[in-house]
Amino acid sequence: MAVDGKTISSSSIDSIDTKSTSSTESSSTSFIPFSKPLKSNALFGSIASFALFLIVICTINSYDTSNATKLGLMIPSTIILLIALYQVQKAEFHEVQDQDVIDSKQHPPPGYIYREQDGRTVLVKAFHPPKSNRKVLGRPIPMSEVNKHNTLSSCWVVIESRVYDITPYVTSHPGGWLPIKDMAGLDCTDAFANYHPATVYEKLLPGFYIGDCPDAIDSDFIRGHRSIRQELLRRGLFNTNSSFYYLKIMWFLLLFLSAVFFTLTTRPLLGACLMAGFWQQLAFLGHDIGHNAIFHSKSLDTMFGVVFGNTLGGISLGWWKRSHNVHHVVCNSIEHDPDIQHMPIFAVDPGIVDQRELREAGTLGPDGGFWSTYHEKWIRPDAASRLLVGAQHYLFYPVMMVARFNLYIQGFIFVATSWKQDAWWAKRFQKLEFVTLSLFLTWLTLLVSSLPTWGPPPPRAPASL
């Protein structure tokens, strides 16, 4: 196998060590893409797309509407079909071209590791030394010392047993300061790997390197977890399959157009069910595009997510990204993760209301409760929360019936406060978010206003003789 211009024999090792000693060569890394062979899906994609097209056309023709309305629905359906067929074939072609597959028993040679780059697995150097040793302390840095630098004004992190002083970068971090604040003074190896491509390790991290940490967090569980991730990367199971998303988009458009069509005709209840299915399915696609997992470009993914997700779904992508990024970095942390902080209505973890557990975790406040680092306020149990949480098993479904309206409100609050947000997308897409969220409310209001009113149907005019 050729790596960085040299021939290196494949090595089979029992475990994959992400902390392997690396070469100190300053030469740039040559990315070597690997992907697991995928079964051909171009034919399936073409048949599925054409079948959906026929369903739409037959449905349109089955209703007694004007020819202009039918033509207005058929033309975009035909264009969507042609685009989908082209993109499916194009995606399959690229997947076939990328079948430079490694041997099933091959592992990274010493000093190399599998990472992600643009939706593909790449084999790269595990460590890139800084161009200058001016910032390097020249001594081992124990984890106890790293723990002390846990603020935004003095922020050290450990990544793969190496210490980085990222204090100068806090205000420039594209994801904002919240994820950094939650990881300050800690080992963030796994969280960092999940969010950053290989180029960040090569071009950004070396400038902040200050030394090695000999006692970084290590255990059989962590080593096993990282070995599994390396194996999944080696097999290409994280590789992006573009045709999957093209077919999904076709399916979503069918759901949306059918929902609107049936709502505007004589079957509004069926239209409502289809719209509910569309919104639920759209959330999964919004999740992936919010993680930059479709185009693998933060600008392109965010723009498409805001334009189409906000307009069709009504939930602010910017608000979601700010909340969900923190959720993944500190998943299910009572004091950090906003996705489990639903007081005073729900308590999804006993530790939220159990003062003994909060005390043992060191997060109990002076008057009870805990400090939410995301919402920046104390969350304490009070009379209202005790009443509501005590009946949450009865309230869950009624609350879920109206919970989506809270998401609409949160989106507009986020847009209105974008001026004080630090994530790159907040200010850049503020106006676009406001326009798209407003468009959503506009078309939804017009659609709902077209629904028939309750009561007996109006009397029919007498037939003319």
N, C-alpha and C positions, 0 to 999 in steps of 0.2 A: 504494500500500500504506500502510495506517495503522499507525504505530508511535508508541507513547507519546502518542497523541492528535494527532499531526501527520501530514500527508500527505507522503510522501517518494517520489520517483520511483525505480523499480527501476533498478539500475545493473548493467551487465554488465562485469565486470572479468576480466582474464586469469588472475589468481591470487587466492587468498583469504589476506589478511594477518591473522593472529591477533594482531598487535601494533599494529593500527591505533589512531591517536590517538582518544581517546574524549572525549565530552562530560563536563564537570564538573558537570552538573546533579545536584542531590541528590534529584530526584524519584524515586519508586519505579518499578521496572520493570514494564511490562505484558507478560506472557508471551503470545506469539502461537504457538499450536500449529500444526504442519504435519504432515501424514502423506501418504505415497504411497498412491494408490488400490490396494487389494488385491483380487484376484479373490475372488468370492464363494465361501466355503467352508462356509457354514451347511448347505447341502444335503448336501455330502460328509460333513460331521461327523455329521449326523443319520443318514445311511445307515450310516456306519462304526460308530457307536455301537450302532445297532439290530442290525447284523450280529454284532458282538461279543456282544451280549446273547443272540442266538439260539444262537450257538456254545456259550456257557456253559450255557444251559438244556438244549440237546440233549445235551451232555456229561454233565450231571448225571443226566438221565433214562436214559442208556444203561447206568448201573451199578446193580447190585442192592444198593441201600442202603435204609435205612429211610426212610419218608415224612418223619419228623421231620428227618433229615439233609438230604434234598432240599429241604424247605421252608426250612430254615435257610440254605441256599445261594441259593435262588431269591429270597427276600425282599430281602437286601442287593443282589443283582444288579439287581433291578427298581428299587430306590431309586437306585442308582448311575446306571442308564440315564436315569431321569427328570431327575436333577440335571445330568448331562452334556448332555442335549438342551437343557435350559433355559439352561445357561451358554454353550453354543455359539451359540444364537440371540441371547442377550444380548450376547455379545462381537461378533458380526457387526453387530448394531444400532448399537453404539457406534462401530464402525469406519466404518459408513456415515455416521453423524452427524459424524465428524471429517474429512470430505473437504473441508476448506478448504485446497485444495492450491495451492501457489505455482506460478508459471510455470516451465517446465522450464529456462529460461535465466536465471532470477532469482538473484542473489547478494546477500549481506548488504550493506546500505548502509554507508557509512563509519561506524565507531564501533560497529558491531553484529556479533554473532557467533552461530552456531548452537551450542546446548548441549542437554543432556538434562535432562528433568524428568519424573519419574513415568512413565517408559517412553515418552515422546513427545519429539519435537524441538521446541525453542522458540527463538525469535529474541529475543535480549536484548542489552543494552549489554555491550560487551566489558570495560569497566572501571567500577568503582563507587568513587569517591573517598571517603576517610574523612570522617566528620562533623566531625572536629577535626584540625588539622595539628600537634598537640602532639608527636606521635611522629615526624613526618616530618623527616628530616635536612636537607632543603632543598638537596641536592647530588646529582650522579650517584654511584652506588655501583658501582665496578668489580667484576667477577666475582672477582678475586683477593681482594678484601676479604670477599666473601660466603663464599668457601672457608674462611676462617679461623673462621667461626662454624659449626662442624660437630659440635657436641656437644649433648647434651640440655640442658645448663645455659646454652648460648648457641647458639640454633638459628635460622639464617636460611635461607630458601629463595627461589628465583626462580620466579615463575609468570607466563608471558607477558611477560617482560622487566621485571617489577616485583618489588621485593624486599619480603619480609614477615618480620618478626621474630615467630616463632610460639613463642618460648620459654615464655611464660606459659600456652600452650595444650597443651603436651606431655602433661601428666598428665591432661588432660581429653579427649584425642583418642579418639573412639569406637573407632577401630581399634587402639588401643594405641600404645606408644612405638616398637615395632620398625620399622614402616614409616617413621616420622619420623626415627629414628636413621639409617636407610639413606639418606635423602635430605637430611640436614642439610648445609648449605653447598653445595648443588647446585641445578641447574635441574631442577625436577620438574614442568614444565608438562604433559607428556603423561601421566605417572602420575597427576597430580592430576585431569586431565580425565576419565580413565577411571573414577575412583572417586567423583566428587562431582557432585551435581546443580547446576543453575543457581542455586538459592537460596543455596548456600554461597558462591558468588562474590559475591552481592549482599549477604548479611546478615552473614556471618562474616569474610571476608577483609579488608574495608575497615578493621576495627579494628586490624589488624596491619601495615598498609602503612607503610613507612618511606622509600620512594624508588624511583627507576627504575635499572635496570642497563643501561648502554649497550652492553655487550659480552657479553650473554648468549649461550649456546651457539646458534650459527646455522650452517646449511649447506644446500646444495641438497637433501640427503636429508631433513633435518628439515622444511624448508618444504614439500617434496613430500608427506611423510607427513601433515602437518597439513592440507594442502589436500585430500588424499584423504579424511581424516576429516570435514572440513567438507562435502564433496560427499556422502558417505554419510549424514550427518545431514540435509542438505538434501533428499535423496531419501526420507527417512523409513525407511531400511533398518535403523536401530537401534530402531524402534518395536516395542513389545511386542505380540505377537499372542496374546491370551489364549486363543483357541480352540485354538491349537496345544498349549498345556499341558493343557487339559481333555481333548483327545483322547489325549495322552500318558498322562495319569493313568488313563484308561479302559484303555489298552493294558497298563499296568503292573499294574493290579488283575486283569486277565484272566490275565496271566502268573503272578502270585502265587497267586491262587485255584486256578488249574489245577495249579500245582506242588504245593500242599498237597493238593489232591484226589487227584491221581495217586499221591502218596507214601503217602497213607492207604489207598489201594485196592491194586490188584494190579500197578501199574506204577511202582515207586519210581525206577527208572532214568530213565524219562521225566520224572518229577517233579523229579529232581535236575537234569536238563538245563534244564528250565523255570525252576527256581530260580536257576541260574547265569545264565541270560539275564536274569531279573528283576533280580538284584543288579547286573549289568553296566549295564543300562539305567538303573537307579535312580541310578547314579553321575552320569549326565549331568544328570538333573533336580536332584540334590543340588548339583551345581556351580552351576547357575543360581540356585537358591534361596539358596545360600551367598553369592552375589554380590548378593543383594537384587534380583534381576532379574525376579521373577514378580509380587509384590505391590508392589515398590518402597517397602517400609516395613521398616526394619531389624528392628523388633520383631516384626512379623507374619511376615516371611520366616523369621527365626531360630526363632520359636516353632513354625511349621509344619515347618520342617526338622528340628528336634530331636524333635518328637513323632512324626512319620511316618518321617523318614529314619533316626534312631537306632533306633527300634523295629523297623523292617522291614529295615534294612541293617546295623545293628550298628556303624557307624563314627561316631564323635563329630563332630557338625557344628562344635562349638566348637574342637576340635583342628584340624579341616580349615581353618577360617577363619583361625586364627592362622598356620598354615603357608602357606596358599595366598595370603593377602594379601601376604605378604612376597615370595612367588614372582613375583607380577605386578609388584610395584614394582621389583625388581632381578632380572629374569628371567635365568636362566642365569649369574648372577654366582657364581663359584666360592666366594668367601668369605662371601656373603650368602644365596644362594638355597638353602633347605633341600631343595627338590625335586630337587636334583642332588647332594646330599651323602649318599651311601649307603655310605661306607667303614665297615668294611673289606671289604665283600662285593662291591660294584660301584664302578667308576669310569667315569662316563658322559662324562667330558671328559678329554682327555690332560693338560690343565693341572693336574688334581687331583694327579697323581703326577709330573709333570714339573717338577723343581726349577728348571730354566732358565726355563720359562714363568712360574712363580711369582715368580722373581727379577725378571724383566722387568716384571711387573705390579706389583711392589712389595709383594707379599703373602707372600713367603717368610719363615717363622719362623726363629729362631736355630738351632733343631735340625731344620730341615726342616719341610715341611708348611705349613699355613695355619691362621689363627684363624677359626673359624666364629662369626660374630656372632649367628646364630640359636641354636645350641646352646651358645654361650659356652664353647667349649673348643678346644684345639688338635687338629687332625686331621693326623696324621703317618703316613706309610707305615711299616709294621713288617713283621715276618716273616709274620704271619698275613694281612695285607692283600696282600702280594706274592704269596702262595700262592693266595689266593682270586681276586684280580683277574686273575692270570695264567690262570685257568681259568674266567673269568666267562662266556665264550661257551658253555661246557658247563653251567655252573651256573644259567644264567638261568631256564630253564623249571622245573627242580626247585625252585628258590627261590620262584618265582612260585606254585607249588602250595601253599605254606604261608605266603606273605607276608601274606595277608589276616588271619591270626591275629595278626600283629604290629600291624596296624591296630586290632584289637579291644583289644589291650593298651595301645596308645598312647592310646586314648580314655579308659580308666580312669585312666591316669597323669595325663592332662590334668585330669580331673574331681577327682582327689585333690589336685592342686596348684593348683586354681582360686583358692584364697585368695591366692596370690601373683601371679596373672595380672592384667594391667592393662586388657585389652580389656573393654568394657562387658558383653559377653555371658557372660564367664567366670563371674563371681560370680552374676549374675542368674539364669542357667539351670543352676547347678551341681547342685542337687537334681533338677531335671527331667532333666538329662542322665544322672545316675546311675540314676534310675528307668527311663528309656527303654532305656538300655543293658542294664540287668538284665532288663527285659522281653524284649529280643531274645534274650539267652542262655537265658531260660526257655522261650520257645516253640520255639526251635531245638532245645534239648535234648529237649523232649517230642516234637518231630517226628522227630528222629533215633532216639529210643528206640522209636518205633513201627515202625521198619524190621525186616524179617524177618532172622533170624540165618542165618549161613552153615551149610550142611550139608544132609543129605537131609531132605525134608519129613516131618513126623510121620506115623505110620501112621494110616490112616483107620479109623474104627470100622466094624465089620461092619454091613452093611445089615440092618435088621430085616425079618423076614418078615411 
